[in-house]
Amino acid sequence: MAGRPTGGVSGVITAKHELDGGRTTMGTHPGRRRIGLAAVMAVLITTAAAVAGIGTAAAQTDIHLCALPGSASIDDPANPGTSLTIPFYGFVDVTTSMPATGDPCAGAVPRFGDPTPVRMVEGQTYTVHLHNRTDALGGGFPVNLLVAGLSGEPDLVGVAPGGDGTYTITAATPGTHMFESDLDPHHVPLGLHGVIVVDPATPGTATGAANSAYDLERVLVFHEVDPALNTAADPFAFPMTDWAPTLYLINGQTRTSAYEIPPIAAVPGDRVLVRYVNAAPSNSSIATLGLRQTVVNFDGEIYDGSGPVGEQPLDVSNVFLTSGQTADVVIEVQGAYGDRFPIYNRNLRTSATGDNGEQLVMIEVGVGGGLNGDVYFSLADATRTFRDAGPTGPGDHVSLSNEDVGVWTGTYLDKYFDGTLHGIPGAADIDAVWHDPATGDLYLSFRADLATPTDPRWAGVTKATIDESDVVHWDAAADTFDIYVDHTSIGLNGSNAHDINGLQVDPATGVVTFTTNGSYLIPWKTGSATLIGARNEDISRWVPDDPTLPNGTGHVEVVADFSDFDMVSFNDNTGTPNTTPGNLDGISTTPLDIFFTTTSTHSWGPNETYLAGWPTANANGYVLTDRDDIIGCRGFTPAAPGTLTDSCLAFAFELDFDTLHHNGVVGNVDGLSVG
C-alpha cells in the first residue's frame, strides 16, 4: 500500500484539559468539581505495550509511538473460515520494546484496531515522541497526534515521513481517550488511531470514585473498513465520498460463524469495567442484553454522583457514541455458570447475511474467571515463530526464543521481553516467569545456572553465578536486575530436582509461590530441624517473616497437591498412560483458579468435571493435553482440615498455543503468568 509522499515538519503541542462541548453529548461542565486524590501511585498496567516508568506527579515521562504500515488478517464474513488480508497504517507503542540504539521503530509491528491502551497517570505530564515511519514500504505521508479531550492547539503540519516529533500531554483527568492522526480524512479509516487510558491514583477504580471500582477490565474499539480504500494502489487518491464500509470490527476482528471475538470470562458478582472507543466515522449504540451498564466516565468526564444532575452515574442498557467518543461503563455480572450475555452494536450492521460480520462480544459466566488478562509466557524449546493475529489467519509473525518472554493478549501475540538484548544467552532458558501487572516488572528463574552477565544492568546481582533455583527481579522502569530470593533462603539446594520451573510473586507480602522440577525435602522454617517435602505435581510457597525482606528468614508451605486429581503423565513412546501423577510446569493463580502447564503430555480420567471445549478422546480412548496447553483448575478448593484431598469444581482447556504457532507445533510452554 503506497502512501502519498509530501512534506512537513514536526509539530510541538502543549496539551491542556479542554473538553469539547460539541462532542460531549451526555453533559460537559468544564468548571465541575474534580475528585480530590492524594498522590499519584503506581497503577495497574494490563498490557505489554503499555508499561512505562512511573514517577511522581511532577515527573515527566517519555512515551514513544511509531506510525507504520501493516497487514491484518480478518475472518471473511462472506466466507467464514477463510481470511481477508487488509493493508493498513497504525500506531505502535514502543516505549518498552524499542532498541537501545538505532531506529526506535526497528522491529515494531502495528496491530489493526489495537485495543492496547497507552497508560498514563492522572496529574502527570508526558512527552510523546511520534516517529513517522509510514514510508517503511515506500511513499509515506505526514502524520500528527490529536488526543480527544487532552490535546490543545491542533498540529496542522504534522511529522514528515521518516521524521520524529514531540507532543506534551498532561493527563488531567482519569478516563479513556481516543488518539488519532487527523491531517487527512483518510488517516483514521486507514487505521491511524489508538487508545489512551488515564488511571486515577486509586488502584482498582476507573475514576477514583467508589462507583467505578472493578474486578476485570476490557477495552473494545469499534471501527469499520472499506477494503476498497485499504487495498487501493494509492489510498489517498480514493475519494472518501465513495467510502462504504463492508467490515464492522471490534479490536480488529469481526464475529462470524467461524470466529468468535475473545469473550469476557467472569463469575457472578464480578464488576467488569468495559472501555468503549468509537473509532468509526458513524455513530454506535452499544448495548447489553440481560445486564445493565453504569456509565462512570464519558469522554473524560467523571460521572461519580458528586456533580450536576447531568453527571450522575447513568444506569443504562445502551450507550450512544458519536465518532471519536469514548465511555467507561461498569457491568455487574449476574447469572449462573454457562450464561452468556452479549455486548453489541445495536445498529445491527453486518458484513453479510445471518450472524456473520457482527460487532459482538460475549460476557461468559463460568466457574472461576478464566484467562482474564494477558498471558505472559516463556518457552523451553528453540526459537518458535508465532502468528500474532490468532487462529483466523497468519497475520504478522513474531519469533520467540527460550530466553525471551512473550505475551498473548487474547487478540494478538507479541514479544514482551527480549533476553538477548538484556545479556541472557539462549542456553540459560527462562524456565519460570511472573509479570507484575502493577509495574510491568518480571520475576524470572532459569532452567540452568547462569553466569551473571557483565552488562551494567546486572550490577545489582552480586553473585557470580545465578542458580537455577534463584528468583531474579527485572525492574521494568529502571531496566535493571537484582536477586529477589536466593535459593538458599528457601532451603533449596540448587540441584536440578530443586530447579524452580513455575513461579508467582506477591511483591506486597514477599510471598513466592513455586513448583519444582523434582522432589524436595527441606526445613519447613529457617533454622528448623523439621522437614517439609513436595514433588513436581505440588505447588509450594515461600513466606518470608518480613515482607520487605523476601530474601531473609521465613517458612515453606505446600498449598496444592495435584496428585489428588485424575491426571497422570502419558508415555508418548508406548502410547499409554503412566501410573505416576501429573507433573506441573508453569503456574499462575487467582483467588478462584489455578492455571498451569505440564512438562509432558498428560492423560485425563473420568473422575473430574470438564467444561465445554475440553479435548475429546483419541482413537485409543485417551483424553490428552500437551505441554503447550494451558489448563485451568476452576474453583480450586484446598483440602479442608482433617481431609487429604484438594478439589477443583471443574477443569477447563484455556488455551492451546499450537493454534498460535505458524506450523502448529510449539513444544513446551514452561513459564506462565496470567494478568
C-alpha positions as CSV (number, residue, x, y, z in Angstrom):
1,M,0.0,0.0,0.0
2,A,1.7,3.2,-1.2
3,G,1.3,6.4,0.7
4,R,1.5,9.9,-0.7
5,P,5.0,11.4,-0.2
6,T,4.5,15.0,0.9
7,G,6.5,17.4,3.0
8,G,6.1,18.5,6.6
9,V,8.0,19.2,9.8
10,S,7.5,18.0,13.3
11,G,4.9,19.9,15.4
12,V,5.1,20.7,19.2
13,I,1.9,20.9,21.1
14,T,1.4,21.6,24.8
15,A,-1.9,19.9,25.6
16,K,-4.4,21.2,28.1
17,H,-7.5,19.7,29.6
18,E,-10.1,21.1,27.2
19,L,-13.5,19.4,26.8
20,D,-15.3,19.9,23.5
21,G,-18.9,20.6,24.4
22,G,-19.9,19.9,20.9
23,R,-18.8,16.3,21.2
24,T,-19.7,15.5,24.8
25,T,-23.4,14.9,24.3
26,M,-24.0,13.5,27.8
27,G,-23.1,16.7,29.6
28,T,-20.0,18.8,29.7
29,H,-19.2,21.1,32.6
30,P,-15.6,22.3,32.4
31,G,-15.9,24.0,35.8
32,R,-17.1,21.0,37.7
33,R,-15.5,19.8,41.0
34,R,-12.7,17.3,40.4
35,I,-12.3,14.3,42.7
36,G,-9.6,15.1,45.3
37,L,-6.9,12.5,45.1
38,A,-3.9,12.5,47.5
39,A,-1.0,11.3,45.3
40,V,-0.2,9.5,42.1
41,M,0.6,5.9,42.7
42,A,1.7,3.0,40.6
43,V,-1.3,1.8,38.7
44,L,-2.5,-1.4,37.0
45,I,-0.7,-1.9,33.7
46,T,-2.5,-4.6,31.7
47,T,-0.7,-4.9,28.5
48,A,2.8,-5.4,27.4
49,A,3.0,-2.3,25.2
50,A,1.7,0.0,27.9
51,V,4.4,-0.4,30.5
52,A,6.4,2.7,31.2
53,G,8.4,4.1,34.1
54,I,6.0,5.8,36.6
55,G,7.3,8.5,38.8
56,T,5.7,11.3,40.9
57,A,3.1,13.7,39.6
58,A,5.7,16.3,38.9
59,A,7.9,14.0,36.9
60,Q,7.8,13.9,33.1
61,T,7.6,10.5,31.4
62,D,8.5,9.7,27.8
63,I,6.2,7.7,25.6
64,H,7.3,6.6,22.1
65,L,4.8,6.0,19.3
66,C,5.6,4.7,15.8
67,A,3.3,5.2,12.8
68,L,3.9,2.3,10.4
69,P,2.3,0.3,7.6
70,G,0.9,-3.1,8.4
71,S,-1.2,-6.0,7.2
72,A,-4.1,-7.6,9.1
73,S,-5.8,-11.0,8.7
74,I,-9.6,-11.0,9.3
75,D,-12.0,-13.8,9.1
76,D,-14.1,-13.2,5.9
77,P,-17.7,-12.7,6.9
78,A,-18.8,-13.7,3.3
79,N,-16.7,-16.9,3.5
80,P,-16.3,-17.8,7.2
81,G,-13.2,-19.8,8.0
82,T,-11.1,-18.0,5.3
83,S,-9.0,-14.9,5.7
84,L,-9.1,-11.5,4.2
85,T,-5.8,-9.6,4.1
86,I,-6.3,-5.9,4.8
87,P,-3.3,-3.4,4.4
88,F,-3.5,-0.6,6.9
89,Y,-1.4,2.0,8.8
90,G,-1.3,2.0,12.6
91,F,0.4,3.3,15.7
92,V,2.6,1.1,17.9
93,D,3.7,2.0,21.5
94,V,7.4,1.0,21.6
95,T,8.2,2.7,24.9
96,T,9.4,-0.5,26.5
97,S,10.4,-2.5,23.4
98,M,12.5,-0.2,21.3
99,P,16.1,-1.0,20.8
100,A,18.7,0.8,23.0
101,T,20.3,2.4,19.9
102,G,19.2,3.0,16.3
103,D,15.8,3.5,14.9
104,P,13.2,3.2,17.8
105,C,10.7,1.6,15.4
106,A,13.0,-1.2,14.3
107,G,11.1,-4.5,14.5
108,A,7.9,-2.8,15.5
109,V,4.7,-4.2,14.0
110,P,1.3,-2.4,14.2
111,R,-1.9,-4.2,15.2
112,F,-5.1,-3.5,13.4
113,G,-7.7,-1.9,15.7
114,D,-5.3,-2.3,18.6
115,P,-7.2,-2.0,21.9
116,T,-3.9,-2.0,23.9
117,P,-4.1,1.4,25.8
118,V,-1.2,3.7,26.4
119,R,-1.5,4.1,30.2
120,M,-1.0,7.4,31.9
121,V,-1.4,8.6,35.5
122,E,-3.7,11.4,36.5
123,G,-1.8,14.7,37.0
124,Q,1.4,13.6,35.3
125,T,2.9,15.3,32.2
126,Y,4.1,13.1,29.4
127,T,6.4,13.8,26.4
128,V,5.0,11.7,23.5
129,H,7.6,11.1,20.8
130,L,5.9,10.5,17.5
131,H,8.1,8.6,15.0
132,N,6.7,8.7,11.5
133,R,7.7,5.5,9.6
134,T,4.8,5.4,7.2
135,D,7.5,5.4,4.5
136,A,8.8,2.0,5.6
137,L,7.4,0.3,2.5
138,G,7.9,3.4,0.3
139,G,6.0,6.6,-0.1
140,G,4.9,7.9,3.3
141,F,2.9,10.9,4.4
142,P,2.8,13.4,7.3
143,V,1.0,12.3,10.5
144,N,0.1,14.2,13.6
145,L,-1.2,13.4,17.1
146,L,-4.6,14.5,18.3
147,V,-5.9,13.2,21.6
148,A,-9.6,13.8,22.1
149,G,-10.1,15.6,25.5
150,L,-6.4,16.2,26.1
151,S,-4.9,18.0,23.2
152,G,-4.8,21.8,23.0
153,E,-4.0,23.7,19.8
154,P,-4.1,21.4,16.8
155,D,-1.0,20.5,14.9
156,L,-1.8,21.4,11.3
157,V,1.6,20.4,9.9
158,G,2.5,17.0,11.4
159,V,5.6,14.9,11.4
160,A,7.2,14.3,8.0
161,P,7.7,10.7,6.7
162,G,10.9,9.4,8.3
163,G,10.9,12.2,10.8
164,D,10.3,12.5,14.6
165,G,8.2,15.0,16.6
166,T,7.2,15.6,20.2
167,Y,4.0,16.4,21.9
168,T,3.5,17.3,25.5
169,I,0.3,16.0,27.1
170,T,-0.9,16.5,30.7
171,A,-3.1,13.6,31.9
172,A,-5.5,15.9,33.7
173,T,-8.5,13.7,34.4
174,P,-9.0,9.9,34.6
175,G,-10.7,8.3,31.7
176,T,-10.4,6.8,28.2
177,H,-9.4,8.9,25.3
178,M,-9.0,8.1,21.6
179,F,-5.9,9.4,19.8
180,E,-5.6,9.7,16.1
181,S,-3.8,11.4,13.2
182,D,-6.3,13.9,11.7
183,L,-4.3,15.7,9.0
184,D,-6.2,13.9,6.3
185,P,-9.7,12.3,6.2
186,H,-8.1,9.0,5.1
187,H,-6.0,8.6,8.2
188,V,-8.5,7.2,10.7
189,P,-10.3,4.9,8.2
190,L,-6.8,3.5,7.3
191,G,-6.2,2.6,11.0
192,L,-4.2,5.6,12.4
193,H,-6.0,5.6,15.8
194,G,-5.4,4.3,19.3
195,V,-6.4,4.4,22.9
196,I,-5.0,6.3,25.9
197,V,-6.2,5.4,29.4
198,V,-5.6,7.9,32.2
199,D,-5.6,6.0,35.5
200,P,-6.5,7.6,38.8
201,A,-4.3,7.4,41.9
202,T,-6.8,4.9,43.5
203,P,-6.0,1.5,42.0
204,G,-8.8,-0.8,41.1
205,T,-11.1,2.1,40.0
206,A,-11.7,3.8,36.7
207,T,-12.0,7.3,38.1
208,G,-11.0,7.2,41.8
209,A,-14.7,7.1,42.8
210,A,-16.2,4.1,44.6
211,N,-18.8,3.6,42.0
212,S,-16.1,2.9,39.4
213,A,-14.4,0.0,41.3
214,Y,-13.9,-3.0,39.1
215,D,-12.5,-6.6,39.1
216,L,-11.9,-7.0,35.4
217,E,-11.1,-4.6,32.5
218,R,-11.6,-4.8,28.8
219,V,-11.1,-2.2,26.0
220,L,-13.4,-2.5,23.0
221,V,-12.5,-0.5,19.9
222,F,-15.4,-0.3,17.4
223,H,-14.2,0.5,13.8
224,E,-15.2,0.0,10.2
225,V,-13.3,-0.9,7.0
226,D,-13.9,-0.4,3.3
227,P,-11.5,-2.8,1.7
228,A,-11.6,-0.7,-1.5
229,L,-9.8,2.1,0.4
230,N,-7.2,-0.1,2.1
231,T,-6.3,-2.1,-0.9
232,A,-6.1,0.9,-3.3
233,A,-2.7,1.4,-5.0
234,D,-2.8,5.0,-3.7
235,P,-5.4,5.1,-0.9
236,F,-5.1,8.9,-0.8
237,A,-6.4,9.1,-4.3
238,F,-9.5,7.2,-3.2
239,P,-12.5,9.6,-2.9
240,M,-13.9,9.5,0.6
241,T,-17.3,10.3,-0.8
242,D,-17.2,6.8,-2.2
243,W,-16.1,5.2,1.1
244,A,-18.6,2.5,2.0
245,P,-17.6,0.1,4.9
246,T,-18.3,-3.6,4.5
247,L,-16.4,-4.8,7.5
248,Y,-17.6,-3.9,11.0
249,L,-15.0,-4.8,13.6
250,I,-14.2,-4.9,17.3
251,N,-10.4,-4.8,18.1
252,G,-9.5,-5.6,14.5
253,Q,-11.8,-8.7,14.3
254,T,-15.5,-9.4,13.4
255,R,-17.7,-12.1,14.8
256,T,-18.6,-14.8,12.2
257,S,-19.9,-18.3,12.3
258,A,-16.3,-19.5,12.2
259,Y,-14.7,-16.9,14.6
260,E,-15.8,-15.5,17.9
261,I,-14.1,-12.4,19.3
262,P,-12.5,-13.5,22.6
263,P,-15.2,-13.4,25.3
264,I,-15.0,-11.7,28.7
265,A,-14.9,-14.5,31.2
266,A,-16.3,-13.6,34.6
267,V,-18.1,-15.0,37.7
268,P,-21.3,-13.8,39.3
269,G,-20.6,-10.6,41.3
270,D,-17.7,-9.5,39.1
271,R,-17.6,-5.8,38.2
272,V,-16.4,-5.6,34.7
273,L,-15.0,-2.2,33.5
274,V,-15.5,-2.0,29.7
275,R,-13.9,0.9,27.9
276,Y,-15.8,1.7,24.7
277,V,-14.0,3.6,21.9
278,N,-15.9,4.5,18.8
279,A,-13.2,4.8,16.1
280,A,-15.7,4.5,13.3
281,P,-16.9,7.5,11.3
282,S,-20.5,6.5,12.0
283,N,-22.4,6.5,15.3
284,S,-22.5,3.4,17.5
285,S,-25.2,2.4,20.1
286,I,-23.5,-0.1,22.3
287,A,-26.0,-2.3,24.2
288,T,-26.1,-5.2,26.6
289,L,-28.7,-7.9,26.9
290,G,-29.6,-9.3,30.3
291,L,-27.2,-7.0,32.2
292,R,-27.2,-3.3,32.9
293,Q,-24.2,-1.0,32.5
294,T,-23.4,2.0,34.6
295,V,-21.6,4.9,32.9
296,V,-18.9,6.2,35.2
297,N,-16.9,8.2,32.6
298,F,-17.9,9.7,29.3
299,D,-15.3,11.3,27.0
300,G,-13.1,12.1,30.0
301,E,-15.9,13.5,32.2
302,I,-16.3,11.7,35.5
303,Y,-19.8,10.5,36.5
304,D,-19.4,9.9,40.2
305,G,-22.6,11.4,41.6
306,S,-20.9,14.5,43.0
307,G,-21.5,16.9,40.2
308,P,-24.6,18.4,38.5
309,V,-27.5,16.2,37.5
310,G,-26.0,15.6,34.1
311,E,-23.0,13.9,35.7
312,Q,-24.8,11.4,37.9
313,P,-23.9,7.8,37.2
314,L,-26.1,6.6,34.4
315,D,-27.7,3.1,34.7
316,V,-28.5,2.3,31.0
317,S,-29.0,-0.6,28.7
318,N,-27.2,1.1,25.8
319,V,-24.6,3.8,25.3
320,F,-24.7,6.1,22.3
321,L,-21.4,7.2,20.9
322,T,-20.7,9.6,18.0
323,S,-17.5,9.2,16.0
324,G,-14.4,9.6,18.3
325,Q,-16.3,9.4,21.6
326,T,-15.5,7.1,24.5
327,A,-17.3,5.8,27.5
328,D,-16.3,3.8,30.6
329,V,-19.0,1.5,31.9
330,V,-19.2,-0.9,34.8
331,I,-21.2,-4.1,34.3
332,E,-22.0,-6.1,37.3
333,V,-22.2,-9.8,36.2
334,Q,-25.1,-11.9,37.4
335,G,-26.5,-15.2,36.4
336,A,-25.3,-18.8,36.6
337,Y,-22.5,-20.9,35.1
338,G,-22.9,-21.2,31.4
339,D,-24.9,-18.0,30.9
340,R,-23.7,-15.7,28.1
341,F,-24.6,-12.0,27.8
342,P,-23.8,-10.1,24.6
343,I,-22.3,-6.6,24.2
344,Y,-23.0,-5.5,20.7
345,N,-23.6,-2.5,18.4
346,R,-27.4,-2.4,18.3
347,N,-27.3,-0.7,14.9
348,L,-27.0,-4.3,13.8
349,R,-24.8,-3.7,10.8
350,T,-23.4,-6.9,9.4
351,S,-21.0,-7.6,6.7
352,A,-23.0,-10.5,5.2
353,T,-26.2,-12.3,5.8
354,G,-27.1,-14.1,9.0
355,D,-24.8,-13.6,12.0
356,N,-21.6,-13.1,10.1
357,G,-19.7,-9.8,10.5
358,E,-21.2,-8.7,13.8
359,Q,-19.7,-6.2,16.2
360,L,-20.5,-8.5,19.2
361,V,-18.5,-9.9,22.1
362,M,-19.9,-12.1,24.9
363,I,-19.6,-12.0,28.6
364,E,-19.3,-15.6,29.7
365,V,-20.3,-16.7,33.2
366,G,-18.0,-19.6,34.3
367,V,-16.5,-21.4,37.2
368,G,-13.7,-19.1,38.1
369,G,-12.8,-16.1,35.9
370,G,-10.8,-17.9,33.2
371,L,-7.9,-16.3,31.4
372,N,-8.9,-12.7,32.1
373,G,-5.9,-10.5,31.4
374,D,-2.8,-11.0,29.2
375,V,-0.8,-14.3,29.3
376,Y,2.9,-13.9,29.7
377,F,5.0,-17.0,28.9
378,S,8.4,-18.5,28.1
379,L,9.4,-21.5,26.0
380,A,11.6,-24.4,26.8
381,D,12.4,-25.1,23.2
382,A,14.4,-23.3,20.5
383,T,13.1,-20.4,18.5
384,R,9.5,-20.6,17.5
385,T,7.7,-18.3,15.1
386,F,4.1,-17.4,16.0
387,R,1.4,-15.6,14.1
388,D,0.1,-12.7,16.1
389,A,-3.4,-12.4,14.6
390,G,-4.8,-15.5,16.2
391,P,-6.1,-18.7,14.6
392,T,-8.1,-16.9,11.8
393,G,-5.0,-16.2,9.7
394,P,-1.3,-15.9,9.5
395,G,-1.1,-12.2,10.2
396,D,2.4,-10.8,11.1
397,H,4.9,-13.2,12.6
398,V,6.6,-12.9,16.0
399,S,9.7,-15.0,16.8
400,L,10.4,-16.0,20.4
401,S,13.4,-17.9,21.8
402,N,13.7,-19.5,25.2
403,E,15.5,-16.5,26.7
404,D,12.5,-14.3,25.8
405,V,9.1,-13.6,27.4
406,G,6.1,-13.4,25.1
407,V,2.6,-12.1,25.8
408,W,-0.7,-13.2,24.4
409,T,-3.4,-10.5,24.8
410,G,-6.3,-12.6,23.6
411,T,-6.2,-10.7,20.3
412,Y,-2.5,-10.9,19.3
413,L,0.9,-12.2,20.4
414,D,4.0,-10.2,20.9
415,K,7.5,-10.2,22.4
416,Y,7.4,-8.5,25.8
417,F,11.0,-9.1,27.0
418,D,14.0,-9.8,24.7
419,G,16.5,-11.8,26.7
420,T,19.3,-11.4,24.1
421,L,19.1,-7.6,24.3
422,H,19.4,-8.0,28.1
423,G,22.5,-10.1,28.0
424,I,20.8,-13.5,28.6
425,P,22.2,-16.3,26.5
426,G,19.7,-18.7,24.9
427,A,21.3,-21.7,26.8
428,A,20.1,-20.1,30.1
429,D,16.4,-20.6,29.2
430,I,13.9,-18.6,31.2
431,D,12.2,-21.5,33.0
432,A,9.7,-19.6,35.1
433,V,8.2,-16.2,34.8
434,W,5.8,-13.9,36.6
435,H,4.7,-10.5,35.4
436,D,3.7,-7.8,37.9
437,P,0.6,-6.1,36.4
438,A,1.1,-3.0,38.7
439,T,4.6,-2.2,37.5
440,G,5.4,-4.3,34.4
441,D,8.3,-5.9,36.3
442,L,9.3,-9.5,35.7
443,Y,10.4,-12.2,38.1
444,L,12.4,-14.9,36.5
445,S,14.1,-18.3,37.2
446,F,16.3,-20.2,34.8
447,R,16.5,-23.8,33.7
448,A,20.3,-23.9,34.1
449,D,22.8,-22.0,36.2
450,L,23.7,-18.7,34.6
451,A,27.0,-16.8,34.8
452,T,25.9,-13.3,35.8
453,P,26.0,-11.1,32.7
454,T,28.6,-8.4,32.6
455,D,26.0,-5.9,31.3
456,P,25.8,-2.9,33.7
457,R,22.1,-3.5,34.1
458,W,23.0,-6.7,36.1
459,A,25.2,-4.8,38.6
460,G,22.6,-5.4,41.3
461,V,23.2,-9.1,41.1
462,T,26.3,-9.5,43.4
463,K,26.8,-13.3,43.0
464,A,29.0,-14.6,40.2
465,T,26.5,-17.4,39.2
466,I,22.8,-17.3,39.3
467,D,21.4,-20.6,40.4
468,E,18.6,-22.4,38.6
469,S,16.6,-22.2,41.9
470,D,17.1,-18.4,42.4
471,V,14.4,-15.8,41.6
472,V,15.7,-12.8,39.6
473,H,13.8,-9.5,39.6
474,W,13.8,-7.2,36.5
475,D,12.8,-3.7,37.2
476,A,11.0,-2.6,34.0
477,A,11.2,1.1,34.7
478,A,14.9,1.2,35.6
479,D,15.8,-1.7,33.3
480,T,17.9,-3.3,36.0
481,F,18.2,-6.7,37.6
482,D,18.6,-8.0,41.2
483,I,18.2,-11.2,43.2
484,Y,14.7,-11.3,44.7
485,V,15.1,-14.6,46.5
486,D,18.3,-16.7,46.7
487,H,17.6,-20.4,46.7
488,T,19.5,-20.8,50.0
489,S,16.9,-18.6,51.8
490,I,14.1,-21.0,50.9
491,G,16.3,-24.0,51.6
492,L,16.6,-25.4,48.1
493,N,20.0,-26.9,47.3
494,G,20.4,-25.8,43.7
495,S,20.1,-29.3,42.2
496,N,18.1,-30.0,39.0
497,A,15.4,-31.5,41.2
498,H,15.1,-28.2,43.1
499,D,15.0,-26.1,39.9
500,I,12.1,-23.7,40.1
501,N,10.0,-24.2,37.0
502,G,6.8,-22.4,37.9
503,L,6.7,-19.0,39.7
504,Q,4.3,-16.4,41.1
505,V,5.3,-13.4,43.3
506,D,3.3,-11.1,45.6
507,P,5.5,-8.0,46.0
508,A,3.3,-6.7,48.8
509,T,3.9,-9.7,51.1
510,G,7.1,-11.1,49.6
511,V,5.4,-14.5,49.1
512,V,6.8,-16.6,46.3
513,T,4.6,-19.4,45.0
514,F,6.5,-22.0,43.1
515,T,6.8,-25.5,41.6
516,T,10.0,-27.5,41.3
517,N,11.4,-29.9,38.6
518,G,11.5,-32.8,41.1
519,S,11.1,-33.6,44.7
520,Y,12.5,-31.6,47.6
521,L,12.8,-32.3,51.4
522,I,13.9,-29.1,53.2
523,P,13.5,-27.4,56.6
524,W,9.9,-26.1,56.8
525,K,11.2,-23.0,58.5
526,T,14.6,-21.2,58.6
527,G,16.8,-23.0,61.1
528,S,14.3,-25.7,61.9
529,A,15.1,-29.4,62.1
530,T,11.6,-30.3,61.0
531,L,11.5,-31.1,57.3
532,I,8.8,-30.5,54.7
533,G,8.6,-32.2,51.3
534,A,6.9,-31.8,48.0
535,R,7.1,-33.3,44.5
536,N,6.8,-31.9,41.0
537,E,3.0,-32.2,41.0
538,D,2.8,-30.0,44.0
539,I,2.6,-26.2,44.4
540,S,4.5,-24.7,47.3
541,R,5.1,-21.2,48.6
542,W,7.8,-19.3,50.4
543,V,6.5,-16.9,53.1
544,P,9.1,-14.5,54.5
545,D,8.9,-13.4,58.1
546,D,9.4,-9.8,56.9
547,P,7.5,-8.9,53.7
548,T,10.2,-6.2,53.0
549,L,12.9,-8.9,53.2
550,P,11.9,-11.7,50.9
551,N,15.5,-12.9,50.8
552,G,15.6,-13.2,54.6
553,T,14.1,-15.8,57.0
554,G,10.7,-17.5,56.6
555,H,8.9,-20.8,56.1
556,V,7.6,-23.1,53.3
557,E,4.1,-24.3,52.8
558,V,2.6,-26.8,50.3
559,V,-0.6,-25.3,49.0
560,A,-1.8,-27.7,46.4
561,D,-1.3,-31.4,45.6
562,F,-2.2,-32.3,42.0
563,S,-1.8,-36.0,42.6
564,D,-5.3,-35.6,44.1
565,F,-6.7,-35.1,40.5
566,D,-7.4,-37.7,37.8
567,M,-4.4,-36.7,35.7
568,V,-1.3,-38.8,35.0
569,S,1.7,-38.3,32.7
570,F,1.5,-40.0,29.4
571,N,4.2,-42.2,27.7
572,D,4.4,-40.9,24.1
573,N,6.6,-43.8,23.2
574,T,4.2,-46.5,24.2
575,G,1.0,-44.5,23.6
576,T,-0.3,-45.4,27.0
577,P,-0.7,-43.5,30.3
578,N,1.9,-43.9,33.1
579,T,0.9,-44.6,36.7
580,T,2.8,-41.5,38.0
581,P,0.9,-38.4,38.9
582,G,0.9,-35.4,36.5
583,N,3.8,-33.0,36.8
584,L,3.3,-29.2,36.8
585,D,5.5,-26.7,35.0
586,G,4.3,-23.1,34.7
587,I,1.7,-21.9,37.2
588,S,-0.4,-18.8,37.7
589,T,-3.0,-18.5,40.4
590,T,-6.0,-16.3,41.3
591,P,-8.3,-16.4,44.4
592,L,-10.5,-18.8,42.4
593,D,-8.4,-20.6,39.8
594,I,-5.0,-22.2,39.2
595,F,-3.7,-22.1,35.6
596,F,-0.9,-24.4,34.7
597,T,1.1,-26.1,32.0
598,T,2.8,-29.5,32.3
599,T,6.2,-30.8,31.5
600,S,4.9,-33.6,29.2
601,T,1.7,-35.0,27.6
602,H,-0.9,-35.9,30.2
603,S,-3.8,-38.2,30.2
604,W,-7.1,-37.3,32.0
605,G,-9.6,-39.7,33.5
606,P,-13.3,-39.7,34.1
607,N,-13.3,-38.6,37.7
608,E,-13.3,-34.9,37.2
609,T,-15.7,-32.3,35.8
610,Y,-14.6,-30.8,32.5
611,L,-16.0,-27.6,30.9
612,A,-17.1,-27.2,27.3
613,G,-14.2,-27.2,24.9
614,W,-12.3,-30.0,26.8
615,P,-10.4,-32.3,24.3
616,T,-12.2,-35.4,23.2
617,A,-10.7,-38.9,23.4
618,N,-8.3,-40.0,20.8
619,A,-8.6,-43.2,18.7
620,N,-7.3,-45.3,21.6
621,G,-9.8,-43.7,24.1
622,Y,-7.3,-41.4,25.9
623,V,-8.1,-37.8,26.6
624,L,-4.8,-35.9,26.3
625,T,-3.4,-32.5,26.9
626,D,0.0,-31.4,25.7
627,R,2.9,-29.5,27.3
628,D,2.0,-26.3,25.4
629,D,-1.6,-26.3,26.6
630,I,-2.8,-24.0,29.4
631,I,-5.2,-25.9,31.7
632,G,-7.4,-24.1,34.3
633,C,-8.4,-25.7,37.6
634,R,-11.5,-23.6,38.0
635,G,-12.8,-23.1,41.5
636,F,-9.8,-24.6,43.4
637,T,-10.6,-25.7,46.9
638,P,-7.7,-26.8,49.2
639,A,-8.0,-29.8,51.4
640,A,-10.2,-29.0,54.4
641,P,-8.9,-29.6,57.9
642,G,-9.0,-33.3,58.6
643,T,-9.1,-34.3,54.9
644,L,-6.3,-35.0,52.4
645,T,-7.9,-34.2,49.1
646,D,-7.7,-30.9,47.1
647,S,-10.5,-30.3,44.6
648,C,-11.5,-28.3,41.6
649,L,-15.0,-27.5,40.6
650,A,-14.1,-28.1,37.0
651,F,-11.1,-28.2,34.7
652,A,-11.0,-26.0,31.6
653,F,-9.0,-26.1,28.4
654,E,-7.9,-22.5,28.4
655,L,-5.5,-22.1,25.5
656,D,-3.7,-24.3,23.0
657,F,-0.5,-22.5,21.9
658,D,-0.4,-24.7,18.9
659,T,-3.2,-22.7,17.4
660,L,-1.0,-19.6,17.6
661,H,2.1,-21.1,16.1
662,H,2.5,-20.8,12.3
663,N,3.1,-24.5,11.8
664,G,1.1,-25.8,14.7
665,V,4.0,-27.1,16.9
666,V,5.1,-25.1,19.8
667,G,6.8,-27.5,22.2
668,N,6.9,-26.7,25.9
669,V,5.4,-23.6,27.5
670,D,7.3,-23.6,30.7
671,G,6.9,-20.2,32.2
672,L,3.3,-18.8,32.7
673,S,1.9,-15.6,34.2
674,V,-1.8,-14.6,33.7
675,G,-2.7,-10.9,34.2
